[in-house]
């Protein structure tokens, strides 16, 4: 096979040159006059080979080639082979891209003798590309999309332009954004998905860019592209004054993301379990420490986190339909309505952080959310979601499970109710109803029931919340 | 995985990163070490042929007399001996020698200062194979595409780190027990303690704090092996900056690990770590990855083992400084351009594995007592493993095998050298043909090789004026490989078309490590292509890859008329 290979990689004088390639007659004549721009042909790597697929180009356009250097990897019916250059020069133009198939003997690239001729060769390749019989087989991108995980919980992007924050990675080695620290796989993905790492915010250890950051950035970018043209007039339209009746207004990027996630949630088998919790003690506690800046949201998040710590299965998610993913930290996402959409700022490690810090953190997140300045890791790392409509007087409702998490809890208003106690007395107590929606692939009814029991205990005796 | 199996007593590793060495020197050494396993002996080929052609059959007793005069000054050797043969170091090399010595009727003792089994069994080939077995299975189970193609459905594969680590550890202790028992049952005395040579045919051994004992033997074999080599500037803490010794315990699976050195130790660990979910960055001082392999095999291996995996790499750079993770800071690695010596980059990773080769373990052997000066730590020997002293004279009755002599840092090479020495001391001259010793890298798929690489063969051919041809076959055309859905792979034969001599065989593909032996045996026995091509292979088996390889070689008609099988050649 080796010697066939050597002769088939054609210099301008070889036999295959003379066999006319359909549609490229004129071009080859002009080449003979100049003889300085050579064509690289699809070699015959075996006697039975009629066409070859370009596995990869080992050189890029403009690269210098020395004699004997490998230029391209070609897959034949038998093996993948390196094809070497038999001339020195510059790889001027690649005519068949990676993944493309070309018949044996057809030109797959042009080789210029000097750097000056690269442009000329490029022009030539363009004029001839129409007649080239190469066809590109598209198979890579499809696979990519399948493997792309659900990007974030409820709202992955704040706004198309803001998600991409240049140089805001906090990695100590990044030298203020000058250096990009990305894991090997993140780099590889960025190249494949054509994501500029400089615009990706890292959420890995020490702010390192990891694979999921790149995927998120790619998904966001895709959203931008999809929304771009139709969305622009809509944004220009006077939305603030109200809604113009009789019009169709395309989703903003955020709304698009919400829509996508909501539809995706239909593929998850969910079920619901409700519970009524007495909040007198919690209300009393809240009154006591309100002056220290503690919010009800923080208290609820803290209580939930403490209950989750005792029931790790409620903090799992099911990524692939085959396994439990036990999250290492308890990150409580809390849904917040912002104009035209909603977002879920995340209180990270809510079980470990004390209530005062948690309250301060919450305030900071809400401010950021209003200013649309949340970083991806501040809204897409939730492992359990809280949604509270109590402030509107809603006494009970039902939430949709955000993809990528195991459970969401809908919290209703705490209201005075006439309650019969076990010792046969009637009294008035403040009660709220909570309703948890969970993924039944990983979380079962009994799990949820005992979690809610623990949560009720914590809320009804909230001394642990301030520890 | 680790080239050699021998004793390595507990000596701080820093001893071997000799402080005075410049980084450049340290790395040139690294390169050398990597080549030791695969190449060094190949380059020394011409020297060996020379010694072979002038081979004079004389007994060990004969030549010992000839040179005893020079040894006289070191004291008179004892008249009667405790043992016929003492081996210092109970690694695979020492073990192989001891077993053969008993077979030859020698009264044998083996001295071990650490644990029986040496590097190979305890910190090398054996536990690494356990990890690689796990990584191979994980790879299969995780490859949804591959499984689907076979019609299999497997739910998410996961692993328990401690379980994997235990498997490696259990395997090592099992093999260690087997080794110990095999020696005990044959009546080999296992003497515990650090062995030191005190004079001709005299060895002292003992544990720290206990009185030393002195034993005498007619012949002594040094088989003390090697330890991981750590270049200057690299601080090993055993947790985040580690050597293969630590990595094999699998105490953690970091998210991102940098592997310094892309030889086969580094390559095998990259296979393990990526299968277990880590991302890997290779740091290689030479311009291309896997510098020890045949270039074509290396290129293909890179396409299969590196590019599609979660691995990136920096080539042509030295890691001049590596600081372990501390106080919430990650491991930092400073990279310097290998040519310009300019700082190039700083990496921050979760862990770093130093796989820059291995250093001979020869400290404390008492070499000064017998006037032997090591060369970069290695004990100088001739082609019969006889130790050479500072004046260039052979020391009678003293041999050195395995990593400690640096000829070919592979466990089975050490064992073969040991057997060769025993043959000599029992009256049959024997010279080992290192070019017939195969080497393997147990990645998925595996890489294996024997003899010369194509560039080496061409260089030799130019010097000696013969022609070289290359034949190749692909696993894609093999039924068994396709049945397994593992068609990725290449076998390459480098040969002389004028006489059909096999110069080298390189295989990359499914079970390559097991397939190489047909070629290495052919080289060892001097079988020519025109003869071996008529040997029959069962169908359908992977061995047909080699069958096809031999059949596709074009040996000139003139050679075919010669006598069918040439005499076995010892080179």
Interface residues (C-beta under 8 A of the other chain):
Chain A: X1 X2 X56 X70 X73 X78 X79 X80 X82 X171 X172 X173 X179 X181 X183 X184 X185 X187 X188 X204 X205 X206 X208 X210 X320 X322 X323
Chain B: X155 X156 X158 X255 X256 X279 X280 X281 X296 X299 X300 X303 X310 X311 X312 X329 X330 X332 X346 X348 X350 X470 X471 X472 X474 X476 X477 X490
